Amino acid sequence: MLILFVPASGEGRVLVPLGEGHGLSAVDAVGAALLALGGTWLEVLVVKRLPHLALSPRALFALGLLAGLGVGLLVASAFSNFFWWWALGAAVLGVAFLVLVPLTARR
């Protein structure tokens, strides 16, 4: 995941412009692909082990809502003028991951 820490000066040119001040470079595409693979892997593990996680329906709903809100804020940050939505989205999504990853890993 260190590829996501490449400074903007080292990313190269924008391949796909997304909005004012935002665009997808080749480095961003590789980082996004790695994140998508990791997120999909976590989702598959959670779904496979869902009966063994012993989470209440409310907790599952809350985690799903939290993860969806985090992803939504991350996507919205690329298309809005408020740049810092990504930090809030990453924090919210991180909370959901911090709950799910240990539960999934130990089962």
TIGUDO-959411 format. One record per residue (C-alpha): x, y, z; residue number from 1; residue in one letter. Coordinates in steps of 0.05 Angstrom, whole numbers, plus 5000, padded with zeros to 4 digits. Each point is the difference from the previous one (the first is absolute). Example, Ala and Ser with C-alpha at 12.3 -4.5 7.8 and 13.67 -1.06 7.14 Angstrom:
<sites>
<site><xx>5246</xx><yy>4910</yy><zz>5156</zz><i>1</i><aa>a</aa></site>
<site><xx>5027</xx><yy>5069</yy><zz>4987</zz><i>2</i><aa>s</aa></site>
</sites>
This chain:
<sites>
<site><xx>5000</xx><yy>5000</yy><zz>5000</zz><i>1</i><aa>m</aa></site>
<site><xx>5060</xx><yy>5046</yy><zz>5001</zz><i>2</i><aa>l</aa></site>
<site><xx>4983</xx><yy>5017</yy><zz>4928</zz><i>3</i><aa>i</aa></site>
<site><xx>4944</xx><yy>5044</yy><zz>5027</zz><i>4</i><aa>l</aa></site>
<site><xx>5053</xx><yy>5044</yy><zz>5036</zz><i>5</i><aa>f</aa></site>
<site><xx>5035</xx><yy>5021</yy><zz>4936</zz><i>6</i><aa>v</aa></site>
<site><xx>5002</xx><yy>5076</yy><zz>4999</zz><i>7</i><aa>p</aa></site>
<site><xx>4960</xx><yy>5036</yy><zz>4947</zz><i>8</i><aa>a</aa></site>
<site><xx>5064</xx><yy>5021</yy><zz>4965</zz><i>9</i><aa>s</aa></site>
<site><xx>5019</xx><yy>4927</yy><zz>4989</zz><i>10</i><aa>g</aa></site>
<site><xx>4933</xx><yy>4976</yy><zz>4974</zz><i>11</i><aa>e</aa></site>
<site><xx>5007</xx><yy>5023</yy><zz>4929</zz><i>12</i><aa>g</aa></site>
<site><xx>4946</xx><yy>5030</yy><zz>4956</zz><i>13</i><aa>r</aa></site>
<site><xx>4925</xx><yy>4994</yy><zz>5011</zz><i>14</i><aa>v</aa></site>
<site><xx>4971</xx><yy>4945</yy><zz>4957</zz><i>15</i><aa>l</aa></site>
<site><xx>4926</xx><yy>5009</yy><zz>5018</zz><i>16</i><aa>v</aa></site>
<site><xx>4978</xx><yy>5068</yy><zz>5027</zz><i>17</i><aa>p</aa></site>
<site><xx>4946</xx><yy>4993</yy><zz>5053</zz><i>18</i><aa>l</aa></site>
<site><xx>4986</xx><yy>5070</yy><zz>5022</zz><i>19</i><aa>g</aa></site>
<site><xx>5033</xx><yy>5066</yy><zz>5016</zz><i>20</i><aa>e</aa></site>
<site><xx>5068</xx><yy>4984</yy><zz>5029</zz><i>21</i><aa>g</aa></site>
<site><xx>4987</xx><yy>4924</yy><zz>4998</zz><i>22</i><aa>h</aa></site>
<site><xx>5021</xx><yy>4948</yy><zz>4950</zz><i>23</i><aa>g</aa></site>
<site><xx>5022</xx><yy>4928</yy><zz>4994</zz><i>24</i><aa>l</aa></site>
<site><xx>5073</xx><yy>4987</yy><zz>4984</zz><i>25</i><aa>s</aa></site>
<site><xx>5033</xx><yy>4933</yy><zz>4987</zz><i>26</i><aa>a</aa></site>
<site><xx>5024</xx><yy>4996</yy><zz>5072</zz><i>27</i><aa>v</aa></site>
<site><xx>4930</xx><yy>5016</yy><zz>5025</zz><i>28</i><aa>d</aa></site>
<site><xx>4971</xx><yy>4945</yy><zz>4956</zz><i>29</i><aa>a</aa></site>
<site><xx>5049</xx><yy>4948</yy><zz>5028</zz><i>30</i><aa>v</aa></site>
<site><xx>4984</xx><yy>5022</yy><zz>5071</zz><i>31</i><aa>g</aa></site>
<site><xx>4925</xx><yy>4998</yy><zz>4987</zz><i>32</i><aa>a</aa></site>
<site><xx>5006</xx><yy>4931</yy><zz>4970</zz><i>33</i><aa>a</aa></site>
<site><xx>5038</xx><yy>4975</yy><zz>5061</zz><i>34</i><aa>l</aa></site>
<site><xx>4949</xx><yy>5030</yy><zz>5047</zz><i>35</i><aa>l</aa></site>
<site><xx>4943</xx><yy>4970</yy><zz>4960</zz><i>36</i><aa>a</aa></site>
<site><xx>5032</xx><yy>4931</yy><zz>5003</zz><i>37</i><aa>l</aa></site>
<site><xx>5011</xx><yy>5006</yy><zz>5075</zz><i>38</i><aa>g</aa></site>
<site><xx>4930</xx><yy>5026</yy><zz>5012</zz><i>39</i><aa>g</aa></site>
<site><xx>4969</xx><yy>4945</yy><zz>4958</zz><i>40</i><aa>t</aa></site>
<site><xx>5041</xx><yy>4947</yy><zz>5037</zz><i>41</i><aa>w</aa></site>
<site><xx>4974</xx><yy>5028</yy><zz>5067</zz><i>42</i><aa>l</aa></site>
<site><xx>4929</xx><yy>5000</yy><zz>4975</zz><i>43</i><aa>e</aa></site>
<site><xx>5005</xx><yy>4927</yy><zz>4977</zz><i>44</i><aa>v</aa></site>
<site><xx>5029</xx><yy>4979</yy><zz>5067</zz><i>45</i><aa>l</aa></site>
<site><xx>4946</xx><yy>5038</yy><zz>5038</zz><i>46</i><aa>v</aa></site>
<site><xx>4944</xx><yy>4969</yy><zz>4959</zz><i>47</i><aa>v</aa></site>
<site><xx>5029</xx><yy>4930</yy><zz>5006</zz><i>48</i><aa>k</aa></site>
<site><xx>5010</xx><yy>5006</yy><zz>5075</zz><i>49</i><aa>r</aa></site>
<site><xx>4938</xx><yy>5041</yy><zz>5015</zz><i>50</i><aa>l</aa></site>
<site><xx>4963</xx><yy>4946</yy><zz>5039</zz><i>51</i><aa>p</aa></site>
<site><xx>5061</xx><yy>4991</yy><zz>5045</zz><i>52</i><aa>h</aa></site>
<site><xx>5013</xx><yy>5074</yy><zz>5014</zz><i>53</i><aa>l</aa></site>
<site><xx>4944</xx><yy>5002</yy><zz>5052</zz><i>54</i><aa>a</aa></site>
<site><xx>4980</xx><yy>5071</yy><zz>4982</zz><i>55</i><aa>l</aa></site>
<site><xx>4930</xx><yy>5024</yy><zz>5013</zz><i>56</i><aa>s</aa></site>
<site><xx>4959</xx><yy>5024</yy><zz>4941</zz><i>57</i><aa>p</aa></site>
<site><xx>5006</xx><yy>5071</yy><zz>5027</zz><i>58</i><aa>r</aa></site>
<site><xx>5076</xx><yy>4995</yy><zz>5003</zz><i>59</i><aa>a</aa></site>
<site><xx>5003</xx><yy>4972</yy><zz>4929</zz><i>60</i><aa>l</aa></site>
<site><xx>4954</xx><yy>5056</yy><zz>4975</zz><i>61</i><aa>f</aa></site>
<site><xx>5042</xx><yy>5053</yy><zz>5036</zz><i>62</i><aa>a</aa></site>
<site><xx>5066</xx><yy>4973</yy><zz>4971</zz><i>63</i><aa>l</aa></site>
<site><xx>4970</xx><yy>4997</yy><zz>4931</zz><i>64</i><aa>g</aa></site>
<site><xx>4974</xx><yy>5071</yy><zz>5007</zz><i>65</i><aa>l</aa></site>
<site><xx>5067</xx><yy>5024</yy><zz>5026</zz><i>66</i><aa>l</aa></site>
<site><xx>5038</xx><yy>4967</yy><zz>4944</zz><i>67</i><aa>a</aa></site>
<site><xx>4952</xx><yy>5026</yy><zz>4947</zz><i>68</i><aa>g</aa></site>
<site><xx>5004</xx><yy>5071</yy><zz>5029</zz><i>69</i><aa>l</aa></site>
<site><xx>5076</xx><yy>4996</yy><zz>4999</zz><i>70</i><aa>g</aa></site>
<site><xx>5003</xx><yy>4977</yy><zz>4928</zz><i>71</i><aa>v</aa></site>
<site><xx>4948</xx><yy>5052</yy><zz>4981</zz><i>72</i><aa>g</aa></site>
<site><xx>5040</xx><yy>5056</yy><zz>5031</zz><i>73</i><aa>l</aa></site>
<site><xx>5064</xx><yy>4976</yy><zz>4966</zz><i>74</i><aa>l</aa></site>
<site><xx>4966</xx><yy>5001</yy><zz>4932</zz><i>75</i><aa>v</aa></site>
<site><xx>4966</xx><yy>5067</yy><zz>5015</zz><i>76</i><aa>a</aa></site>
<site><xx>5068</xx><yy>5031</yy><zz>5017</zz><i>77</i><aa>s</aa></site>
<site><xx>5023</xx><yy>4989</yy><zz>4928</zz><i>78</i><aa>a</aa></site>
<site><xx>4940</xx><yy>5036</yy><zz>4971</zz><i>79</i><aa>f</aa></site>
<site><xx>4990</xx><yy>5057</yy><zz>5049</zz><i>80</i><aa>s</aa></site>
<site><xx>5036</xx><yy>5064</yy><zz>5016</zz><i>81</i><aa>n</aa></site>
<site><xx>5008</xx><yy>4979</yy><zz>5073</zz><i>82</i><aa>f</aa></site>
<site><xx>5066</xx><yy>4963</yy><zz>4996</zz><i>83</i><aa>f</aa></site>
<site><xx>5001</xx><yy>4974</yy><zz>5071</zz><i>84</i><aa>w</aa></site>
<site><xx>4940</xx><yy>4954</yy><zz>4993</zz><i>85</i><aa>w</aa></site>
<site><xx>5050</xx><yy>4945</yy><zz>4985</zz><i>86</i><aa>w</aa></site>
<site><xx>5030</xx><yy>5004</yy><zz>5070</zz><i>87</i><aa>a</aa></site>
<site><xx>4932</xx><yy>4993</yy><zz>5033</zz><i>88</i><aa>l</aa></site>
<site><xx>4981</xx><yy>4943</yy><zz>4952</zz><i>89</i><aa>g</aa></site>
<site><xx>5065</xx><yy>4964</yy><zz>5013</zz><i>90</i><aa>a</aa></site>
<site><xx>4991</xx><yy>5007</yy><zz>5075</zz><i>91</i><aa>a</aa></site>
<site><xx>4929</xx><yy>4973</yy><zz>4998</zz><i>92</i><aa>v</aa></site>
<site><xx>5018</xx><yy>4943</yy><zz>4954</zz><i>93</i><aa>l</aa></site>
<site><xx>5061</xx><yy>4985</yy><zz>5044</zz><i>94</i><aa>g</aa></site>
<site><xx>4955</xx><yy>4992</yy><zz>5061</zz><i>95</i><aa>v</aa></site>
<site><xx>4958</xx><yy>4948</yy><zz>4964</zz><i>96</i><aa>a</aa></site>
<site><xx>5064</xx><yy>4963</yy><zz>4978</zz><i>97</i><aa>f</aa></site>
<site><xx>5029</xx><yy>5003</yy><zz>5070</zz><i>98</i><aa>l</aa></site>
<site><xx>4939</xx><yy>4964</yy><zz>5026</zz><i>99</i><aa>v</aa></site>
<site><xx>4992</xx><yy>4949</yy><zz>4943</zz><i>100</i><aa>l</aa></site>
<site><xx>5072</xx><yy>4980</yy><zz>4987</zz><i>101</i><aa>v</aa></site>
<site><xx>5015</xx><yy>4972</yy><zz>5070</zz><i>102</i><aa>p</aa></site>
<site><xx>4933</xx><yy>4965</yy><zz>5003</zz><i>103</i><aa>l</aa></site>
<site><xx>5010</xx><yy>4969</yy><zz>4933</zz><i>104</i><aa>t</aa></site>
<site><xx>5072</xx><yy>4980</yy><zz>5011</zz><i>105</i><aa>a</aa></site>
<site><xx>4989</xx><yy>4963</yy><zz>5065</zz><i>106</i><aa>r</aa></site>
<site><xx>4943</xx><yy>4956</yy><zz>4975</zz><i>107</i><aa>r</aa></site>
</sites>
